[in-house]
Amino acid sequence: MRVVSKSLAIAALALAAGGALAVVPSPFTPPAMAQGARNAGAEQYVQVQAQRALNILSQHRGDVATEKRMFRAFIDQVADVPRITYFVLGKYSRTISPAQQRDFATVFRAYASNVYESRLNEYHGETLKVTGSVARTPTDVIVQSQVSGGKLDQPVTVSWRVIAEGGGWKVVDVQVDGIWLAITQQQDFVSTIDNAGGNVQVLIDQLKGQVAKEEAASR
Amino acid sequence: MRSVLFGLAGLAAISLWPAVSAADTPDDAAAEAATPSAPAATPGQPTPANAGPQIYDPWEHANRGIYKFNDGLDRAVLRPAALGYKRALPRPVRTGVRNVLNNIDEPNTLMNDLLQGRVVLGGQSAVRFVINSTIGIAGIFDVARPLGIPRHDADFGQTLGRWGVPTGPYLFIPVFGPTDLRDGAGRIVDGYASILSLHDLHVTTPYRIGITVIDGVDTRLALDSEIEQIKHTATDPYATERSAFLQYRRSRVVDSSKAVDQLPSFDAPPPATAPPKANHKSGLN
């Protein structure tokens, strides 16, 4: 229980870390490696982007609005938001209407930003070292890393799932202590929709309510 | 020395099950949860390859009832107790308490390392226990870690998982939270196998209860920001905790680098339903 929730929080942190402000174009290695092999291009991508994210997150400017803006810009650059948005709906991603899909995409972006931005100030000089990778396919790679230093008592193992498309890598999921963030998010959302008899609108409305509440609170 | 420790750890007596290991329990529930193929949504629909691991929660109705009850208990008693503990004791003292609790658990970790055939890890646990119990003054200081021997967890639920025992149904237990049938049983065994159960140590039941309470309070405190985060952001906190728990326990049993094939696929959305583009241009394309 303790480790689980801790891990979940670290996963959130890790995504936020992934969500820092890297602007460097990714080194992209052509998909030439077999399944199960390491992928040097993906590893290099994660090493550069994630460490950059941690560095920038560790400099607290005190200007929350600026930090949030840079964070969102970074997410759009480094994370494959359309893929993640589609993924977290699980089995319902194929059955909802295009209008609902657009509606969901908008509210999910706001919701996810709120969740991770609330943790942006929790970084204090952590460093990340890539330790290896495993390719599911040449364009779908899990990169393993260790995050240490800062406020961490012990090094934390963080894995990054990156997918190559259109000449660059993008992050689709982050795993800390065995817990994948996007998978957990999907199981949260799918359970909510299941309990609403399969009505996706119930989830969308709930997310809208949470976002509105958050915005009201931050005013 | 190791054999002595092993013998000690193997002795059993009455103990409150999660006395020392509340923090590290459940394991493998997710083992079966990670079946590669997810159930088809509806007839005629393609099997959703993007569905996360299957969840086996046949007692969900009862579990959710207990979850709700536990939430009330948490608001009324558990969380206030944890925050009171934080106010009462400075951080270095609380760290020492946690170190002692962890050190008490070390022989059980060693035993399970050996049951899992992980001799090197077991050796690390043995060395940690010896160093921390002596130089570390009864475990108050974790002097082994700066020496390059970090702590790791091992428990009997994990051992069972590595032996191939499936998790069985998910369970939510009052006060102690999420577990599953295998890992809950493993916890009971861990309690019996604790060195606190050693007859010669004369740890009486009131002491064991006290240790359990302190462990629980400290654990709850360590988790506070995470629990609050889940409660405030998850659309279904029960399902979120369950998912995280089952994945975590699975990761303790299955080597993640060998399980990548079982991960769900991240398909690109079909063009017609693609979410609107962000305002910024992507720097990666």
Contacts between the chains, C-beta under 8 A, distances in Angstrom:
chain1	res1	chain2	res2	distance
A	1	B	22	6.7
A	1	B	23	7.2
A	1	B	25	6.7
A	1	B	26	7.7
A	1	B	176	6.9
A	1	B	177	4.1
A	1	B	178	6.0
A	1	B	219	7.1
A	1	B	223	7.2
A	1	B	245	7.3
A	2	B	22	6.7
A	2	B	23	3.9
A	2	B	24	7.3
A	2	B	219	4.5
A	2	B	222	5.8
A	2	B	223	5.4
A	3	B	23	5.9
A	3	B	24	5.7
A	3	B	153	7.5
A	3	B	248	6.4
A	4	B	26	7.7
A	4	B	178	7.0
A	4	B	241	7.4
A	4	B	244	5.0
A	4	B	245	4.8
A	4	B	248	4.6
A	5	B	223	4.7
A	5	B	226	3.8
A	5	B	227	5.8
A	5	B	230	6.9
A	5	B	241	7.4
A	5	B	244	7.0
A	6	B	222	6.9
A	6	B	223	6.4
A	6	B	226	5.9
A	7	B	244	6.8
A	7	B	248	5.9
A	8	B	226	5.9
A	8	B	229	7.8
A	8	B	230	6.8
A	8	B	240	7.7
A	8	B	244	4.7
A	9	B	225	6.5
A	9	B	226	4.0
A	9	B	229	6.2
A	12	B	229	7.0
A	23	B	283	5.6
A	24	B	283	7.9
A	25	B	283	6.4
A	25	B	284	6.6
A	26	B	284	5.2
A	72	B	280	7.9
A	73	B	280	5.1
A	76	B	278	4.3
A	76	B	279	7.9
A	76	B	280	4.8
A	76	B	282	6.1
A	77	B	280	7.3
A	77	B	282	5.5
A	77	B	283	4.1
A	77	B	284	5.8
A	78	B	284	7.0
A	80	B	266	7.5
A	81	B	275	7.1
A	81	B	278	6.5
A	82	B	268	7.0
A	82	B	269	5.5
A	82	B	274	5.5
A	82	B	275	5.1
A	83	B	266	5.1
A	83	B	267	7.3
A	83	B	268	5.8
A	83	B	269	7.0
A	84	B	266	7.6
A	85	B	269	7.2
A	85	B	275	4.8
A	86	B	50	7.5
A	86	B	267	6.7
A	86	B	268	7.4
A	86	B	269	3.8
A	86	B	273	7.6
A	86	B	275	7.6
A	87	B	50	5.5
A	87	B	264	7.5
A	87	B	266	5.3
A	87	B	267	7.6
A	90	B	48	6.4
A	90	B	50	6.5
A	90	B	51	5.0
A	90	B	52	6.5
A	91	B	38	7.1
A	91	B	41	4.0
A	91	B	45	7.7
A	91	B	48	4.3
A	91	B	51	5.4
A	92	B	41	7.7
A	93	B	48	7.6
A	93	B	50	6.6
A	93	B	269	7.3
A	94	B	41	7.1
A	94	B	45	6.2
A	94	B	46	7.2
A	94	B	48	6.8
A	95	B	41	6.8
A	95	B	42	7.5
A	95	B	45	7.2
A	96	B	273	7.9
A	98	B	272	5.8
A	98	B	273	5.1
A	101	B	269	7.8
A	101	B	273	4.3
A	101	B	275	6.8
A	102	B	273	8.0
A	102	B	275	6.6
A	102	B	276	6.2
A	104	B	275	7.8
A	105	B	275	3.0
A	105	B	276	6.1
A	106	B	275	7.7
A	106	B	276	6.9
A	109	B	275	7.9
A	109	B	278	7.8
A	111	B	233	7.9
A	114	B	233	7.7
A	115	B	229	7.8
A	115	B	233	4.9
A	118	B	229	7.7
A	132	B	257	7.5
A	134	B	257	4.9
A	134	B	260	5.0
A	136	B	260	5.0
A	136	B	261	6.6
A	136	B	263	6.7
A	140	B	265	7.9
A	140	B	266	7.4
A	142	B	256	7.9
A	142	B	257	7.6
A	142	B	260	5.3
A	142	B	263	7.7
A	144	B	257	7.2
A	154	B	145	7.6
A	154	B	150	5.7
A	154	B	151	7.3
A	155	B	150	7.8
A	159	B	256	6.9
A	161	B	263	7.4
A	161	B	266	7.3
A	163	B	266	6.0
A	165	B	268	7.2
A	166	B	285	5.1
A	167	B	285	6.6
A	168	B	284	3.8
A	168	B	285	5.7
A	169	B	284	7.2
A	170	B	284	6.2
A	172	B	266	4.6
A	173	B	266	7.2
A	175	B	256	7.4
A	177	B	248	6.1
A	177	B	251	6.7
A	178	B	247	5.4
A	178	B	248	4.7
A	178	B	249	7.8
A	178	B	250	6.5
A	178	B	251	2.2
A	178	B	252	6.8
A	178	B	256	6.7
A	179	B	243	8.0
A	179	B	244	5.0
A	179	B	247	4.7
A	179	B	248	5.5
A	179	B	251	7.4
A	180	B	52	7.9
A	180	B	247	6.3
A	180	B	263	7.7
A	182	B	266	7.9
A	183	B	52	4.2
A	183	B	53	7.1
A	183	B	243	6.9
A	183	B	247	6.8
A	183	B	263	8.0
A	183	B	264	6.8
A	184	B	240	6.1
A	184	B	243	4.6
A	184	B	244	5.4
A	184	B	247	6.9
A	186	B	51	7.7
A	186	B	52	4.9
A	186	B	264	7.9
A	187	B	52	5.3
A	187	B	55	6.9
A	187	B	239	5.7
A	187	B	240	7.2
A	187	B	242	7.5
A	187	B	243	3.8
A	188	B	234	5.2
A	188	B	235	5.6
A	188	B	236	5.3
A	188	B	239	5.3
A	188	B	240	4.4
A	188	B	243	6.8
A	189	B	235	6.2
A	189	B	236	7.9
A	190	B	51	7.8
A	190	B	52	7.8
A	190	B	239	7.9
A	191	B	236	4.5
A	191	B	238	7.6
A	191	B	239	3.4
A	192	B	235	4.3
A	192	B	236	4.6
A	192	B	239	7.3
A	195	B	236	7.0
A	203	B	235	6.2
A	206	B	235	5.3
A	207	B	235	6.8
A	210	B	233	7.3
A	210	B	235	7.7
